[in-house]
Amino acid sequence: MASSDTSASSDVTSTETALSRTPTYLGRYELLFPLASGGMAEVYVARLVGDEGFARPVAVKRMLPNLQDGALFEKMFLHEARVASLVRSPNVVPTLELGRADDGSLFLAMELIEGVSIARLLRGMGDRSVPIPEALEILIQAATGLHHAHETCDERGEPLGIVHRDVSPQNILVSERGRCLLTDFGIAKALHAHDLTVSGQVKGKTAYMAPEQLDGELELDRRVDVFALGIVAFELLAGRRLFKRETPAATIRAILEGHVPSLRELRPDVPPELEALVNRALSHFPDDRPQTCLAFAAALEGLPIARSGERSLAHFIEDHAFAELTDLRESLRDALARPVGRRDASGRVAHVLPTVGAEVTVTARPRRSAARSRRRLAVAIAAIAVGLLAGFALWPERDAEPVSSTPVEAAPTPEPMTIEEPAALPGPAETEPTAPPPDVVEEPRPTKRRTTTRARPSAPSEPTPETSPPARTSMAPSVLRPLDEFDRFAR
């Protein structure tokens, strides 16, 4: 929720000074700085404080301290909270929570709208009027939000018959993204709230009241809001107030007389169809007006003038309300940069959490002990050593191959002459060398291999295949011992 058109009072100034000294809380909301003050409540920019440093900016509306003891004002505040919480519309400011502070005061938490009200926009423009496409965009969105409020039902699906009764430029907000939202259902009428309306009592801003609303005795319906939105349409297009006079009595007299100046005389570029539609919404008799805000919005959309759209409206707001938006953004940035306070049971700030983007000290994980590192290194070295010993032990086995000595040397090789002579191939002379000699068949027996090798003194330097099996048998225990030691060490 953005600021309203009411000026800040001395109470707001003193509260702002107090807020600058120490955090003030309403429930789980930390008040940052005041935004606006009215006749029944004051609005603050606050911060929702959650666990683990979670924080979210919101708007908090609190009853004025001098009204907290009044039963009627408390009922009105509760009524506003219930009505606003039931309305679901993209063009109505969402209500997040109703709460009661430690001192017993009621408050409403609402979504914070970073933007300006139509009243501040018109003040900033002076005597200039709003361009017609942007004015149509504002009116269509506001009428859509009002229609959603009028059609709101309770939990059982029964229509509530909500009438806003306070439609004015102060209660129509335009966000920085070009979205129009209605706010302040404090005096909204509903079917279940007869005890909040006293016969003969007039509620609302006088300059935006319908003639039947000034009577105080007639039953009001949604056409009251259509009349008020027609006043807003005239002021957007003409750049001047319609019924506002120097005194409330003169204002009421102007409304009852019903004199509406010609829009085309004040602004010649207004199409005749648009002027006729605005005059119809400002009809003295309710039956002559558009019967619903949805019908009013549909008639505006049916005009031969294109609405601007939210994006163009956002650029228009940025250009003509730059100072207000800049002040709000800077105040919000400075307030959110402060550390998030956390309250204890007594209401004091227990500790401060780091804000988003602040430097956070991260504690490193403890390093492993030196003894454990040395043990891991020793295990790795032992594994490497065992691998090397196993490689040396298996190396002769890969190179050694059983080769017969004498029979291979005595066996004659076939000559190439036998290939050229086909007649000599089947001869018995060529088949004799292929037959193994008798001593070669007996040589694979181990007793004859050892005897033959030891009995030949002529070739002591040549390694024989019979000497390799004893070498492997004698080396196997030396390989197994390091493996056993490694297994015991690993345990």
C-alpha positions as CSV (number, residue, x, y, z in Angstrom):
1,M,0.0,0.0,0.0
2,A,1.4,3.4,-0.9
3,S,0.8,6.7,0.8
4,S,-2.6,8.3,0.9
5,D,-3.4,11.9,0.3
6,T,-3.6,12.9,4.0
7,S,-0.8,15.0,5.3
8,A,1.4,13.7,8.1
9,S,0.5,14.9,11.5
10,S,2.7,15.8,14.5
11,D,2.1,12.4,15.9
12,V,3.7,10.8,12.8
13,T,6.7,13.1,13.1
14,S,7.3,12.2,16.7
15,T,6.9,8.5,15.9
16,E,9.4,8.8,13.1
17,T,11.9,10.2,15.5
18,A,11.3,7.4,17.9
19,L,11.7,4.8,15.1
20,S,15.1,6.2,14.2
21,R,16.3,5.5,17.7
22,T,15.1,1.9,18.4
23,P,13.1,-0.6,16.4
24,T,9.4,-0.7,17.1
25,Y,7.4,-3.9,16.5
26,L,3.8,-4.7,15.9
27,G,3.7,-8.5,16.3
28,R,6.3,-9.8,13.9
29,Y,6.5,-6.6,11.9
30,E,9.3,-4.1,12.5
31,L,8.1,-0.5,11.7
32,L,10.6,1.3,9.5
33,F,9.1,4.7,8.7
34,P,5.7,6.3,8.6
35,L,3.9,6.6,5.2
36,A,0.6,8.4,5.9
37,S,-1.9,9.2,8.6
38,G,-5.7,9.7,8.4
39,G,-8.6,10.3,10.7
40,M,-8.8,6.7,12.0
41,A,-5.4,5.0,11.3
42,E,-1.8,5.6,10.3
43,V,0.2,3.6,7.8
44,Y,3.8,2.6,8.1
45,V,6.4,0.9,5.9
46,A,7.4,-2.2,7.9
47,R,9.4,-5.3,7.5
48,L,8.1,-8.8,8.1
49,V,10.8,-10.5,10.2
50,G,11.0,-14.3,9.9
51,D,13.4,-17.1,10.7
52,E,17.0,-17.4,9.4
53,G,17.2,-13.7,8.4
54,F,14.0,-13.8,6.2
55,A,12.6,-10.2,5.7
56,R,9.9,-8.8,3.5
57,P,8.8,-5.1,3.2
58,V,5.1,-4.6,3.8
59,A,2.6,-1.8,4.7
60,V,1.1,-1.9,8.2
61,K,-2.0,0.1,9.0
62,R,-2.5,0.7,12.7
63,M,-5.4,2.3,14.6
64,L,-4.6,5.7,16.1
65,P,-3.8,5.4,19.8
66,N,-6.6,7.8,20.8
67,L,-9.2,5.5,19.2
68,Q,-8.1,2.2,20.6
69,D,-10.6,2.5,23.5
70,G,-13.6,3.1,21.2
71,A,-15.6,0.0,20.6
72,L,-17.2,1.3,17.5
73,F,-13.8,2.2,15.8
74,E,-12.5,-1.3,16.7
75,K,-15.5,-2.9,15.1
76,M,-15.0,-0.8,12.0
77,F,-11.3,-1.8,11.9
78,L,-12.2,-5.5,12.2
79,H,-14.9,-5.0,9.5
80,E,-12.4,-3.5,7.1
81,A,-10.0,-6.4,7.7
82,R,-12.7,-9.0,7.1
83,V,-13.9,-7.3,3.9
84,A,-10.5,-6.6,2.5
85,S,-9.4,-10.2,3.1
86,L,-12.3,-11.6,1.2
87,V,-11.8,-9.5,-1.9
88,R,-9.7,-11.3,-4.5
89,S,-8.7,-9.0,-7.4
90,P,-5.5,-8.0,-9.1
91,N,-6.8,-4.4,-8.8
92,V,-7.3,-4.5,-5.0
93,V,-4.4,-4.2,-2.5
94,P,-4.0,-7.6,-0.9
95,T,-4.5,-7.9,2.9
96,L,-2.0,-10.3,4.5
97,E,-2.8,-10.4,8.2
98,L,-4.9,-8.9,11.0
99,G,-3.1,-8.7,14.3
100,R,-3.1,-7.2,17.7
101,A,0.1,-5.6,19.1
102,D,1.4,-6.1,22.7
103,D,-0.4,-2.9,23.8
104,G,-3.7,-4.2,22.5
105,S,-3.9,-2.1,19.3
106,L,-5.1,-3.6,16.1
107,F,-3.2,-3.5,12.9
108,L,-3.5,-4.7,9.3
109,A,-0.6,-6.0,7.3
110,M,-0.9,-5.3,3.5
111,E,1.2,-5.6,0.5
112,L,3.5,-2.7,-0.1
113,I,2.7,-0.9,-3.4
114,E,5.7,1.1,-4.7
115,G,3.8,3.8,-6.5
116,V,1.7,6.9,-6.0
117,S,-1.9,7.7,-5.5
118,I,-4.0,9.4,-8.2
119,A,-4.3,12.4,-5.9
120,R,-0.5,12.9,-5.7
121,L,-0.2,12.4,-9.5
122,L,-2.8,15.1,-10.1
123,R,-1.1,17.5,-7.6
124,G,2.2,16.9,-9.3
125,M,0.8,17.7,-12.7
126,G,-0.7,21.0,-11.6
127,D,-3.3,22.4,-14.0
128,R,-2.4,19.8,-16.7
129,S,-4.7,17.0,-17.5
130,V,-3.9,13.3,-17.9
131,P,-3.6,12.1,-21.5
132,I,-6.8,10.3,-22.6
133,P,-5.2,6.8,-23.2
134,E,-3.6,6.8,-19.7
135,A,-6.8,8.2,-18.1
136,L,-8.8,5.3,-19.8
137,E,-6.3,2.8,-18.5
138,I,-6.7,4.1,-14.9
139,L,-10.5,4.2,-15.1
140,I,-10.9,0.7,-16.6
141,Q,-8.6,-0.9,-14.0
142,A,-10.3,0.9,-11.1
143,A,-13.7,-0.1,-12.4
144,T,-12.6,-3.7,-12.7
145,G,-11.4,-3.8,-9.1
146,L,-14.6,-2.2,-7.9
147,H,-16.6,-4.8,-9.7
148,H,-14.6,-7.6,-8.1
149,A,-15.3,-6.1,-4.7
150,H,-19.0,-5.8,-5.5
151,E,-19.2,-9.4,-6.5
152,T,-17.4,-10.8,-3.5
153,C,-19.1,-13.6,-1.6
154,D,-18.5,-15.0,1.9
155,E,-17.2,-18.4,2.9
156,R,-20.6,-20.0,2.1
157,G,-20.9,-18.4,-1.3
158,E,-23.4,-15.8,-0.3
159,P,-23.0,-12.3,-1.8
160,L,-21.7,-9.8,0.7
161,G,-23.1,-6.7,-1.1
162,I,-20.0,-4.7,-0.6
163,V,-20.1,-1.0,-1.4
164,H,-16.8,0.8,-1.1
165,R,-18.4,4.3,-0.4
166,D,-15.0,6.0,-0.4
167,V,-13.8,5.9,-4.0
168,S,-11.5,8.9,-4.5
169,P,-8.1,9.7,-6.1
170,Q,-6.6,9.2,-2.6
171,N,-7.7,5.5,-2.6
172,I,-6.6,4.6,-6.1
173,L,-3.0,3.7,-6.3
174,V,-0.8,3.3,-9.4
175,S,2.2,1.1,-9.0
176,E,5.5,1.7,-10.7
177,R,4.6,-1.1,-13.1
178,G,1.4,0.5,-14.2
179,R,-1.1,-1.5,-12.1
180,C,-4.0,0.4,-10.5
181,L,-5.2,-0.9,-7.1
182,L,-8.0,0.1,-4.8
183,T,-7.4,0.4,-1.1
184,D,-9.0,1.5,2.2
185,F,-12.2,-0.4,2.7
186,G,-12.5,1.1,6.1
187,I,-16.1,2.5,5.6
188,A,-17.2,-0.1,3.1
189,K,-20.7,-1.2,3.5
190,A,-21.7,-4.9,3.7
191,L,-24.9,-6.7,4.3
192,H,-23.7,-8.3,7.5
193,A,-22.5,-5.0,9.1
194,H,-25.7,-3.1,9.9
195,D,-24.5,-2.4,13.4
196,L,-21.7,-0.2,12.0
197,T,-24.0,2.2,10.1
198,V,-26.1,4.6,12.1
199,S,-29.2,6.1,10.5
200,G,-28.5,9.7,9.3
201,Q,-24.7,9.3,9.5
202,V,-22.7,10.2,6.4
203,K,-19.5,8.4,5.6
204,G,-16.9,9.2,3.0
205,K,-15.2,12.1,1.4
206,T,-17.8,14.8,0.8
207,A,-16.5,15.9,-2.6
208,Y,-16.9,12.3,-4.0
209,M,-20.3,11.4,-2.6
210,A,-23.4,10.6,-4.6
211,P,-26.6,12.6,-4.0
212,E,-28.3,9.6,-2.3
213,Q,-25.2,9.1,-0.1
214,L,-25.6,12.7,1.2
215,D,-29.2,11.9,2.3
216,G,-28.1,9.5,4.9
217,E,-31.4,7.6,4.9
218,L,-31.5,5.8,1.6
219,E,-30.2,2.3,1.0
220,L,-26.9,2.5,-0.9
221,D,-25.8,0.0,-3.6
222,R,-22.9,-0.3,-6.0
223,R,-24.1,2.6,-8.1
224,V,-22.7,4.9,-5.5
225,D,-19.3,3.8,-6.5
226,V,-20.1,4.3,-10.2
227,F,-20.9,8.0,-9.4
228,A,-17.7,8.5,-7.5
229,L,-15.7,6.9,-10.3
230,G,-17.4,9.3,-12.7
231,I,-16.1,12.2,-10.6
232,V,-12.6,10.7,-10.7
233,A,-12.9,10.4,-14.5
234,F,-13.9,14.1,-14.9
235,E,-11.0,15.3,-12.8
236,L,-8.5,13.1,-14.7
237,L,-9.7,14.5,-18.0
238,A,-10.3,18.1,-17.1
239,G,-7.3,18.6,-14.7
240,R,-9.5,20.3,-12.1
241,R,-11.9,19.5,-9.2
242,L,-15.5,18.9,-10.0
243,F,-17.6,19.5,-6.9
244,K,-14.9,20.7,-4.4
245,R,-15.7,24.1,-2.9
246,E,-14.3,26.2,-0.1
247,T,-16.6,24.8,2.6
248,P,-18.2,21.4,3.0
249,A,-21.7,23.0,2.8
250,A,-20.9,24.5,-0.5
251,T,-19.6,21.2,-1.8
252,I,-22.8,19.4,-0.8
253,R,-24.8,22.1,-2.5
254,A,-22.9,21.7,-5.7
255,I,-23.4,17.9,-5.7
256,L,-27.2,18.2,-5.1
257,E,-27.5,20.8,-7.8
258,G,-25.7,18.4,-10.2
259,H,-24.2,21.0,-12.4
260,V,-21.4,19.4,-14.5
261,P,-19.3,21.6,-16.8
262,S,-18.8,20.5,-20.4
263,L,-15.6,18.4,-20.8
264,R,-15.2,19.4,-24.4
265,E,-15.2,23.1,-23.5
266,L,-12.5,22.5,-20.9
267,R,-10.6,20.1,-23.2
268,P,-11.5,20.1,-26.9
269,D,-9.7,16.8,-27.7
270,V,-12.1,14.8,-25.6
271,P,-14.3,12.7,-28.0
272,P,-18.1,13.3,-27.7
273,E,-18.6,9.6,-26.8
274,L,-16.3,9.9,-23.8
275,E,-18.0,13.1,-22.6
276,A,-21.4,11.5,-22.9
277,L,-20.3,8.4,-20.9
278,V,-18.8,10.5,-18.1
279,N,-21.9,12.6,-17.9
280,R,-24.0,9.4,-17.7
281,A,-22.0,8.1,-14.8
282,L,-22.6,11.5,-13.1
283,S,-26.4,11.3,-13.4
284,H,-28.3,12.5,-10.4
285,F,-30.6,9.5,-10.4
286,P,-29.0,6.0,-10.0
287,D,-31.2,4.4,-12.6
288,D,-29.7,6.7,-15.3
289,R,-26.1,5.6,-14.6
290,P,-24.3,2.4,-15.7
291,Q,-25.7,-0.2,-13.3
292,T,-22.4,-1.8,-12.6
293,C,-18.8,-0.9,-12.7
294,L,-18.2,-3.7,-15.1
295,A,-20.7,-2.1,-17.5
296,F,-18.9,1.2,-17.1
297,A,-15.5,-0.5,-17.9
298,A,-17.0,-2.2,-20.9
299,A,-18.3,1.1,-22.2
300,L,-14.9,2.7,-21.8
301,E,-13.2,-0.1,-23.6
302,G,-15.8,0.2,-26.5
303,L,-14.8,3.8,-27.2
304,P,-12.9,4.5,-30.5
305,I,-9.8,5.4,-28.4
306,A,-7.2,2.8,-27.4
307,R,-6.2,2.6,-23.8
308,S,-2.5,3.0,-23.1
309,G,-1.8,-0.3,-21.4
310,E,0.1,-1.0,-18.2
311,R,3.6,-0.5,-19.7
312,S,2.8,3.0,-21.1
313,L,1.1,3.9,-17.9
314,A,4.2,2.9,-15.9
315,H,6.3,5.2,-18.1
316,F,3.8,8.0,-17.6
317,I,3.9,7.6,-13.8
318,E,7.7,7.4,-13.8
319,D,7.9,10.7,-15.8
320,H,5.3,12.7,-13.8
321,A,5.8,11.3,-10.3
322,F,9.6,10.9,-10.4
323,A,10.3,12.8,-7.2
324,E,7.7,10.9,-5.1
325,L,8.9,7.5,-6.4
326,T,12.5,8.4,-5.8
327,D,11.9,9.5,-2.2
328,L,10.0,6.3,-1.5
329,R,12.7,4.1,-3.1
330,E,15.5,5.8,-1.2
331,S,13.7,5.7,2.1
332,L,12.9,2.0,1.6
333,R,16.5,1.1,0.5
334,D,18.0,2.9,3.5
335,A,15.5,1.3,5.9
336,L,16.0,-2.2,4.6
337,A,19.8,-1.8,4.7
338,R,19.6,-1.7,8.5
339,P,20.2,-5.1,10.2
340,V,17.2,-7.1,11.0
341,G,16.3,-7.0,14.6
342,R,14.9,-10.1,16.4
343,R,12.8,-9.7,19.6
344,D,12.9,-11.8,22.6
345,A,9.9,-12.5,25.0
346,S,10.2,-9.1,26.7
347,G,10.0,-7.2,23.4
348,R,13.7,-6.2,23.3
349,V,16.0,-6.8,20.4
350,A,17.6,-10.1,21.2
351,H,20.2,-10.2,18.3
352,V,20.8,-8.9,14.9
353,L,20.8,-10.9,11.7
354,P,22.8,-10.0,8.6
355,T,20.9,-8.3,5.9
356,V,20.8,-9.5,2.3
357,G,24.0,-8.7,0.5
358,A,26.0,-8.2,3.8
359,E,29.3,-10.0,4.3
360,V,28.8,-13.2,6.2
361,T,31.7,-15.0,7.9
362,V,31.8,-18.7,7.0
363,T,33.6,-21.0,9.4
364,A,35.8,-23.6,7.6
365,R,35.5,-27.3,8.3
366,P,38.2,-28.6,10.7
367,R,41.2,-30.1,9.1
368,R,42.1,-33.8,9.6
369,S,44.7,-34.6,12.3
370,A,48.4,-35.0,11.3
371,A,48.5,-38.6,12.7
372,R,45.6,-39.7,10.5
373,S,47.2,-38.2,7.5
374,R,50.5,-40.0,8.2
375,R,48.7,-43.3,8.6
376,R,47.0,-42.8,5.2
377,L,50.4,-42.0,3.6
378,A,52.0,-45.2,5.1
379,V,49.1,-47.3,3.8
380,A,49.5,-45.8,0.3
381,I,53.3,-46.5,0.3
382,A,52.9,-50.1,1.5
383,A,50.3,-50.7,-1.3
384,I,52.7,-49.4,-3.9
385,A,55.6,-51.5,-2.5
386,V,53.4,-54.7,-2.6
387,G,52.4,-53.9,-6.1
388,L,56.0,-53.6,-7.2
389,L,57.0,-56.9,-5.6
390,A,54.1,-58.7,-7.2
391,G,55.1,-57.3,-10.6
392,F,58.7,-58.5,-10.2
393,A,57.5,-61.9,-9.1
394,L,55.2,-62.3,-12.1
395,W,57.7,-61.0,-14.7
396,P,59.6,-64.3,-15.3
397,E,56.3,-66.1,-15.7
398,R,55.3,-63.9,-18.6
399,D,58.7,-64.3,-20.4
400,A,59.3,-68.0,-19.8
401,E,57.9,-70.5,-22.3
402,P,58.5,-74.2,-22.4
403,V,60.9,-74.9,-25.3
404,S,62.5,-78.2,-26.1
405,S,66.2,-78.0,-26.7
406,T,67.6,-81.1,-28.5
407,P,64.6,-82.3,-30.5
408,V,64.0,-78.8,-31.9
409,E,67.6,-78.5,-33.0
410,A,67.7,-82.0,-34.6
411,A,64.4,-81.5,-36.5
412,P,65.1,-80.7,-40.2
413,T,63.3,-77.8,-41.8
414,P,61.6,-78.4,-45.1
415,E,63.4,-77.0,-48.1
416,P,61.8,-74.8,-50.7
417,M,62.7,-77.4,-53.3
418,T,59.9,-79.6,-52.1
419,I,57.4,-76.9,-53.1
420,E,58.6,-76.7,-56.7
421,E,58.5,-80.5,-57.1
422,P,55.0,-81.9,-56.6
423,A,56.1,-85.5,-57.2
424,A,58.4,-85.4,-54.1
425,L,55.6,-84.3,-51.7
426,P,54.1,-87.7,-51.1
427,G,57.5,-89.4,-50.8
428,P,58.4,-91.1,-47.5
429,A,61.6,-89.1,-47.2
430,E,59.7,-85.9,-46.5
431,T,57.4,-87.4,-43.9
432,E,60.2,-88.7,-41.8
433,P,61.4,-85.4,-40.3
434,T,57.9,-84.5,-39.1
435,A,57.7,-87.6,-36.9
436,P,59.1,-86.9,-33.4
437,P,62.0,-89.0,-32.3
438,P,61.6,-91.4,-29.5
439,D,63.6,-89.4,-26.9
440,V,61.5,-86.3,-27.5
441,V,58.3,-88.1,-26.4
442,E,59.9,-89.1,-23.2
443,E,61.4,-85.7,-22.5
444,P,58.3,-83.9,-20.9
445,R,58.7,-86.2,-17.9
446,P,60.3,-84.2,-15.1
447,T,62.9,-86.8,-14.1
448,K,64.4,-87.0,-17.6
449,R,64.5,-83.1,-17.9
450,R,66.5,-82.7,-14.7
451,T,68.9,-85.5,-15.7
452,T,69.4,-84.2,-19.2
453,T,70.1,-80.6,-18.0
454,R,72.6,-81.5,-15.3
455,A,74.4,-84.0,-17.5
456,R,75.3,-81.4,-20.2
457,P,78.4,-79.5,-19.1
458,S,78.9,-77.9,-22.5
459,A,76.2,-75.2,-22.0
460,P,76.2,-74.2,-18.3
461,S,75.5,-70.5,-19.1
462,E,72.3,-71.0,-21.1
463,P,69.1,-70.9,-18.9
464,T,67.0,-73.9,-19.2
465,P,63.3,-74.1,-18.7
466,E,63.8,-76.7,-15.9
467,T,65.5,-74.1,-13.6
468,S,62.6,-71.7,-13.6
469,P,60.0,-73.7,-11.6
470,P,62.2,-73.9,-8.5
471,A,62.9,-70.2,-8.7
472,R,59.1,-69.5,-8.7
473,T,58.5,-71.8,-5.8
474,S,61.2,-70.2,-3.7
475,M,60.0,-66.6,-4.4
476,A,56.3,-67.1,-3.6
477,P,56.8,-66.9,0.2
478,S,58.7,-63.7,-0.1
479,V,55.7,-62.2,-2.1
480,L,53.1,-63.5,0.4
481,R,54.9,-62.1,3.5
482,P,54.5,-58.4,2.4
483,L,50.9,-59.1,1.6
484,D,50.3,-60.5,5.0
485,E,52.1,-57.5,6.6
486,F,50.0,-55.1,4.5
487,D,46.8,-56.9,5.6
488,R,47.7,-56.6,9.3
489,F,48.7,-53.0,8.8
490,A,45.5,-52.1,7.1
491,R,43.5,-53.6,10.0
